[in-house]
Structures are given as C-alpha cells and as structure tokens.
Amino acid sequence: MSEAVDRLLTTLDLEPLEHNLFRGRSPQVGWQRVFGGQVVGQALVAASRTVTDRAVHSLHGYFMRPGDPAVPIVYEVDRIRDGRSFATRRVVAIQHGQAIFSMSASFQVPETALDHQIAAPDVPAPEDLPSEKELRDRFIDVAPENVRRYWERERPIEMRPLTMEHYFTREKLEPVQNVWIRTTGPLPDDADIHHCVLAYASDMTLLDTALFAHGRSVFDKDLQLASLDHAMWFHRPFRADDWLLYSQDSPNTSGARGFTRGSIYDRAGRLVASVAQEGLIRLRDV
C-alpha cells in the first residue's frame, strides 16, 4: 500500500466519540481549507457506521463553510429511518461549533430487477495514456508554478486525463472531460471503503470541467472556486483500486455558479456511479 493511500484510509477511519457521534481529522499537508471530497467521504463513513446489511445507493450534501484543516471535524449522525429495504441517515459536520457540511444518505438491501445503462464513451484505455510520472516529466518544466506544485505532491488518487490542453491554453473548449482514476495502492476488500474512497475522489476535476468553455482552469488566481453541493448515486459494485473512467460534462454556467455532471464506469464499461455538483465560480480582483 502506498503511503498516500495509507494516509487516506487513516483519514477516513473516524474515531467514535459517542452513540452516533464521530471525529475525523485532516492530513497536515499545507492545505488552506479541507478538501471537499474528504468531508463527503468522512460523512459517508459516519453514516455507514450506523447501518448494517445495506449498501449506500445515494447521497446528497451541501457545503456551508470552508473546513479548517488544523481542527478536527465532528460528525453527528441522525438515524432518520430504518425500513425493511431502505435506511436513511442525515449527517452534519461541525467545526468551531458551526455546521460546515450536511448530507443525507440512503442505504438499500441488495435487490435485483430491471437493468439498463447508457454506454460508456469510446476512449483510450488507461494503459495507452501517459502515467502521472510521465506527465510530470513531460510538462513539469513548462507548467505554471501552482500547477507544478500540484503535480509534484504525492496523492492517493492517480489520474490519467485524456488531455491536458486546458492547463496550457486560454482556448475555449467543449465542456467535456474524461479522466481515468484509481487509488495508488490496493484497498481492503470492504465495499463500504470503496464507496467512501470513490466519494472522496468524485470531487476531483469535476468543477474544473465547467471552466473549459471559458478558457479557464482551477489554477487561475482571479477565480474563487468552491463546491456548493454534491450528489452521488451508486449503481453497481466496483473497486476503487482498479481503473474507473470519470466521464464529465458541464451543461451550464451562470449566476457565478457552474453545474457539472459525471458518469463513472469500470474497465468493462459498466456504469457504477453517477455524480452531480454545482460549484461557486466567482471572478475576483487580484
């Protein structure tokens, strides 16, 4: 297991404080605010710890305040309902006595019935794309400093984008992005962990897709960017330590908000999860 994946699993392994109450911590890696995917993943861990014999099938969350990486996050779980087939949970993440994130999640007993999906896009396999190391070696010397710092940092999620064009041009591009993702090391054989790790990873690159149509990227210093909400649906079993195709598009940007969608497929082309997010995209003086 890579050190970065080990740190991620440690980050997701919440400390139980009391009945329905958990505490999570953030990695001390110099971030100014807590990564949104971390809060989603930890909140899902907290909810999952209160459910047995059922797997998460959907979550809907709202970001309300930026998280402080120096301070633990307390997760309070409300066991709203336990039915025969479904269980519903509400989770509130708290720092400094205030809510920074709230999430509702639904869990279902495994069932079989009708089954269909839209086809995965026809894209190159991850083995046919440059690795992160190859991308660093190819672009590190010409990349802007903030982009260079990002690519030099060890991360638990490896990404192989089909193109890096939007980082190096102001050209307005079609707001569509395809990225292969997986953890940089193996994960335990626990479906809940794979769900929570994918929830963590699903916040990566998504809002960036809304900027393609404007010739911008998340590294532009005159943009204020933040996730506002995050929704996710889990359709089929998967492993987050094997390659998954994160296919994204952005139907709309307006009102200082960008709306993005994602479909996540496994290597066999099975649709395993869907994502939707709206994020703040605000121009500011620098």
RODO-2510 file (C-alpha; in nm, 4 decimals, decimal comma):
residues 286
     n   res          X          Y          Z
     1     m     0,0000     0,0000     0,0000
     2     s     0,1326     0,3459    -0,0893
     3     e     0,1905     0,5939     0,1916
     4     a    -0,0671     0,8296     0,0374
     5     v    -0,3359     0,5571     0,0308
     6     d    -0,2469     0,4631     0,3883
     7     r    -0,2964     0,8282     0,4915
     8     l    -0,6281     0,8388     0,3067
     9     l    -0,7559     0,5283     0,4861
    10     t    -0,6401     0,6757     0,8165
    11     t    -0,8237     0,9991     0,7319
    12     l    -1,1420     0,8031     0,6564
    13     d    -1,1147     0,5888     0,9711
    14     l    -1,3220     0,8073     1,2040
    15     e    -1,2900     0,7965     1,5810
    16     p    -1,6162     0,7021     1,7585
    17     l    -1,6921     0,9522     2,0349
    18     e    -2,0402     0,8533     2,1466
    19     h    -2,3529     0,6932     2,0037
    20     n    -2,3989     0,8472     1,6532
    21     l    -2,1025     1,0827     1,7070
    22     f    -1,7663     1,0557     1,5297
    23     r    -1,4500     1,2637     1,4933
    24     g    -1,2389     1,2987     1,1814
    25     r    -0,9050     1,4659     1,1200
    26     s    -0,7429     1,6207     0,8149
    27     p    -0,3956     1,5413     0,6784
    28     q    -0,1491     1,8177     0,7614
    29     v    -0,0172     1,8830     0,4122
    30     g    -0,0388     2,2614     0,3987
    31     w    -0,3907     2,2959     0,2615
    32     q    -0,5634     2,6240     0,3469
    33     r    -0,9020     2,4540     0,3685
    34     v    -1,0279     2,0989     0,3894
    35     f    -1,0722     1,9249     0,0530
    36     g    -1,4442     1,8878    -0,0148
    37     g    -1,4139     1,5228    -0,1152
    38     q    -1,2622     1,4467     0,2243
    39     v    -1,5691     1,5849     0,4034
    40     v    -1,8046     1,3904     0,1749
    41     g    -1,6041     1,0716     0,2283
    42     q    -1,5841     1,1124     0,6056
    43     a    -1,9549     1,1938     0,6305
    44     l    -2,0332     0,8773     0,4346
    45     v    -1,8089     0,6778     0,6690
    46     a    -2,0006     0,8184     0,9669
    47     a    -2,3368     0,7290     0,8134
    48     s    -2,2176     0,3821     0,7077
    49     r    -2,1003     0,3035     1,0617
    50     t    -2,4647     0,3230     1,1760
    51     v    -2,6049     0,0887     0,9068
    52     t    -2,5746    -0,2901     0,8729
    53     d    -2,6559    -0,5270     0,5853
    54     r    -2,7255    -0,2416     0,3431
    55     a    -2,5119    -0,0529     0,0938
    56     v    -2,5297     0,3167     0,0184
    57     h    -2,7119     0,3935    -0,3064
    58     s    -2,7289     0,7746    -0,2927
    59     l    -2,6062     1,0796    -0,1069
    60     h    -2,6880     1,4497    -0,1280
    61     g    -2,4764     1,7072     0,0516
    62     y    -2,4338     2,0841     0,0901
    63     f    -2,1124     2,2667     0,1733
    64     m    -2,1827     2,5636     0,4013
    65     r    -1,8455     2,6794     0,5343
    66     p    -1,4841     2,6046     0,4444
    67     g    -1,3285     2,3432     0,6690
    68     d    -1,0246     2,4203     0,8830
    69     p    -0,7546     2,1507     0,8340
    70     a    -0,5991     2,2293     1,1742
    71     v    -0,9156     2,1419     1,3680
    72     p    -1,0915     1,8012     1,3957
    73     i    -1,4336     1,7674     1,2357
    74     v    -1,7172     1,6226     1,4428
    75     y    -1,9794     1,4220     1,2513
    76     e    -2,3239     1,3852     1,4090
    77     v    -2,5481     1,1173     1,2581
    78     d    -2,9279     1,1257     1,2770
    79     r    -3,0806     0,7813     1,2211
    80     i    -3,3882     0,9137     1,0439
    81     r    -3,5425     0,5814     0,9395
    82     d    -3,4723     0,2093     0,9240
    83     g    -3,7268     0,0427     0,6971
    84     r    -3,7430    -0,3120     0,5658
    85     s    -3,5496    -0,2271     0,2478
    86     f    -3,4072     0,1218     0,2967
    87     a    -3,2340     0,3137     0,5738
    88     t    -3,1974     0,6913     0,5741
    89     r    -2,9318     0,8911     0,7565
    90     r    -2,8584     1,2604     0,7977
    91     v    -2,5054     1,3724     0,8858
    92     v    -2,3896     1,7162     0,9986
    93     a    -2,0182     1,8004     1,0021
    94     i    -1,9275     2,0536     1,2725
    95     q    -1,6225     2,2726     1,3387
    96     h    -1,5900     2,5622     1,5838
    97     g    -1,9485     2,4936     1,6936
    98     q    -2,0883     2,5545     1,3439
    99     a    -2,2063     2,3268     1,0647
   100     i    -1,9691     2,3202     0,7674
   101     f    -2,1458     2,0424     0,5708
   102     s    -2,4702     1,8474     0,5826
   103     m    -2,5569     1,5289     0,3990
   104     s    -2,8470     1,2888     0,3583
   105     a    -2,7682     0,9326     0,2533
   106     s    -2,9863     0,6336     0,1705
   107     f    -2,8903     0,2678     0,2068
   108     q    -3,0654    -0,0321     0,0477
   109     v    -3,0794    -0,4061     0,0955
   110     p    -2,9400    -0,5717    -0,2239
   111     e    -3,2132    -0,6384    -0,4804
   112     t    -3,2353    -0,7427    -0,8457
   113     a    -3,4887    -0,6193    -1,1021
   114     l    -3,4800    -0,4350    -1,4366
   115     d    -3,1321    -0,3363    -1,5518
   116     h    -3,0048    -0,0954    -1,8200
   117     q    -2,7428     0,1763    -1,8618
   118     i    -2,6112     0,4215    -2,1171
   119     a    -2,2944     0,3130    -2,2945
   120     a    -1,9527     0,4278    -2,1810
   121     p    -1,7696     0,6707    -2,4112
   122     d    -1,5185     0,5192    -2,6523
   123     v    -1,1852     0,6400    -2,5149
   124     p    -0,8302     0,5026    -2,4952
   125     a    -0,7557     0,2563    -2,2165
   126     p    -0,5568     0,3872    -1,9192
   127     e    -0,2558     0,1773    -2,0241
   128     d    -0,2480     0,3708    -2,3532
   129     l    -0,2243     0,7076    -2,1736
   130     p     0,0777     0,8675    -2,0030
   131     s     0,1175     0,7882    -1,6345
   132     e     0,1301     1,0712    -1,3815
   133     k     0,5087     1,0359    -1,3697
   134     e     0,5290     1,0614    -1,7496
   135     l     0,3022     1,3661    -1,7435
   136     r     0,5200     1,5299    -1,4789
   137     d     0,8365     1,4582    -1,6747
   138     r     0,6801     1,5925    -1,9938
   139     f     0,5157     1,9091    -1,8625
   140     i     0,6778     1,9978    -1,5309
   141     d     0,9312     2,2402    -1,6777
   142     v     0,6734     2,4364    -1,8789
   143     a     0,3850     2,4234    -1,6308
   144     p     0,2939     2,7288    -1,4192
   145     e     0,4314     2,7112    -1,0661
   146     n     0,0968     2,6367    -0,8997
   147     v     0,0307     2,3567    -1,1496
   148     r     0,3807     2,2233    -1,0909
   149     r     0,3314     2,2154    -0,7130
   150     y     0,0040     2,0269    -0,7588
   151     w     0,1591     1,7584    -0,9811
   152     e     0,4640     1,7165    -0,7555
   153     r     0,2515     1,6364    -0,4485
   154     e     0,2022     1,2691    -0,3655
   155     r    -0,1682     1,1849    -0,3767
   156     p    -0,3752     0,8735    -0,3010
   157     i    -0,5653     0,9014    -0,6309
   158     e    -0,3847     0,8602    -0,9625
   159     m    -0,5456     1,0419    -1,2552
   160     r    -0,4820     0,9836    -1,6243
   161     p    -0,6674     1,2559    -1,8185
   162     l    -0,7218     1,2125    -2,1898
   163     t    -0,5922     1,5652    -2,2444
   164     m    -0,4020     1,8338    -2,0538
   165     e    -0,4871     2,1064    -2,3041
   166     h    -0,6927     2,3228    -2,0694
   167     y    -0,3948     2,3734    -1,8366
   168     f    -0,1813     2,5290    -2,1091
   169     t    -0,4216     2,7311    -2,3233
   170     r    -0,6847     3,0009    -2,2927
   171     e    -0,8740     2,8500    -2,5835
   172     k    -1,2423     2,7913    -2,5142
   173     l    -1,3025     2,4177    -2,5245
   174     e    -1,6058     2,1921    -2,5210
   175     p    -1,7015     2,1447    -2,1517
   176     v    -1,6372     1,7704    -2,1557
   177     q    -1,3631     1,5803    -1,9718
   178     n    -1,2682     1,2136    -1,9402
   179     v    -1,0243     1,1030    -1,6701
   180     w    -0,9209     0,7550    -1,5612
   181     i    -0,8858     0,7344    -1,1822
   182     r    -0,7808     0,4748    -0,9242
   183     t    -0,6067     0,4650    -0,5885
   184     t    -0,2277     0,4451    -0,5990
   185     g    -0,2341     0,1267    -0,3931
   186     p    -0,4669    -0,1644    -0,3088
   187     l    -0,7655    -0,1227    -0,0770
   188     p    -0,9187    -0,3700     0,1694
   189     d    -1,1985    -0,5986     0,0470
   190     d    -1,4701    -0,3893     0,2099
   191     a    -1,7395    -0,2421    -0,0166
   192     d    -1,8045     0,0452     0,2260
   193     i    -1,4416     0,1567     0,1971
   194     h    -1,4597     0,1549    -0,1824
   195     h    -1,7799     0,3628    -0,1713
   196     c    -1,6209     0,6167     0,0636
   197     v    -1,2969     0,6372    -0,1362
   198     l    -1,4898     0,6955    -0,4590
   199     a    -1,6968     0,9646    -0,2843
   200     y    -1,3650     1,1277    -0,1864
   201     a    -1,2287     1,1067    -0,5424
   202     s    -1,5509     1,2229    -0,7093
   203     d    -1,4858     1,5845    -0,6048
   204     m    -1,1613     1,5874    -0,8064
   205     t    -1,1568     1,7556    -1,1520
   206     l    -1,5376     1,7916    -1,1591
   207     l    -1,5800     2,1676    -1,1166
   208     d    -1,2822     2,2192    -1,3461
   209     t    -1,4948     2,0882    -1,6351
   210     a    -1,7245     2,3920    -1,6094
   211     l    -1,4248     2,6158    -1,6859
   212     f    -1,3363     2,4551    -2,0187
   213     a    -1,5955     2,6613    -2,2075
   214     h    -1,4352     2,9817    -2,0771
   215     g    -1,0696     2,9029    -2,1435
   216     r    -1,0014     2,8835    -1,7698
   217     s    -0,8670     2,6352    -1,5153
   218     v    -0,8872     2,5868    -1,1399
   219     f    -0,5350     2,7278    -1,1089
   220     d    -0,6342     3,0789    -1,2326
   221     k    -0,5632     3,3198    -0,9493
   222     d    -0,8519     3,5534    -1,0377
   223     l    -1,1149     3,2825    -0,9789
   224     q    -1,2761     3,1954    -0,6479
   225     l    -1,3887     2,8339    -0,6685
   226     a    -1,5690     2,6197    -0,4157
   227     s    -1,8026     2,3216    -0,4195
   228     l    -2,1552     2,4231    -0,3135
   229     d    -2,3287     2,0865    -0,3206
   230     h    -2,2542     1,7288    -0,4177
   231     a    -2,4833     1,4415    -0,5107
   232     m    -2,3882     1,0857    -0,5902
   233     w    -2,5673     0,7660    -0,6867
   234     f    -2,4076     0,4211    -0,6645
   235     h    -2,5420     0,1772    -0,9239
   236     r    -2,3236    -0,1345    -0,9320
   237     p    -2,0375    -0,2943    -0,7361
   238     f    -1,6859    -0,1717    -0,8193
   239     r    -1,3332    -0,1465    -0,6863
   240     a    -1,1803     0,1977    -0,6408
   241     d    -0,8295     0,0490    -0,6638
   242     d    -0,8905    -0,0567    -1,0258
   243     w    -0,9217     0,1909    -1,3114
   244     l    -1,2523     0,3794    -1,3333
   245     l    -1,3420     0,6193    -1,6133
   246     y    -1,4775     0,9503    -1,4816
   247     s    -1,6683     1,0980    -1,7770
   248     q    -1,7774     1,4573    -1,7058
   249     d    -1,9656     1,7402    -1,8713
   250     s    -2,0940     2,0845    -1,7754
   251     p    -2,4357     2,1784    -1,9188
   252     n    -2,4438     2,5290    -1,7669
   253     t    -2,2534     2,8109    -1,6000
   254     s    -2,4418     3,1204    -1,4832
   255     g    -2,5023     3,3308    -1,1718
   256     a    -2,1420     3,2742    -1,0547
   257     r    -2,2187     2,9002    -1,0388
   258     g    -2,1120     2,6112    -1,2589
   259     f    -2,3140     2,2916    -1,2911
   260     t    -2,1316     1,9674    -1,3672
   261     r    -2,2213     1,6003    -1,4080
   262     g    -2,0170     1,2838    -1,4021
   263     s    -2,0666     0,9215    -1,5009
   264     i    -1,8224     0,6676    -1,3594
   265     y    -1,7588     0,3424    -1,5482
   266     d    -1,5407     0,0433    -1,4659
   267     r    -1,2969    -0,1068    -1,7160
   268     a    -1,5702    -0,3329    -1,8556
   269     g    -1,7873    -0,0298    -1,9380
   270     r    -2,0363    -0,0883    -1,6550
   271     l    -2,1864     0,2325    -1,5136
   272     v    -2,1031     0,2087    -1,1428
   273     a    -2,1890     0,5600    -1,0184
   274     s    -2,3243     0,8997    -1,1220
   275     v    -2,2349     1,2411    -0,9807
   276     a    -2,3793     1,5931    -0,9979
   277     q    -2,2367     1,9090    -0,8484
   278     e    -2,2839     2,2843    -0,8522
   279     g    -1,9886     2,4992    -0,7559
   280     l    -1,9094     2,8634    -0,6987
   281     i    -1,7191     3,0272    -0,9862
   282     r    -1,6616     3,3893    -0,8927
   283     l    -1,4361     3,6433    -1,0612
   284     r    -1,2282     3,8474    -0,8204
   285     d    -0,9644     4,1160    -0,8338
   286     v    -0,6072     4,0001    -0,7751
***
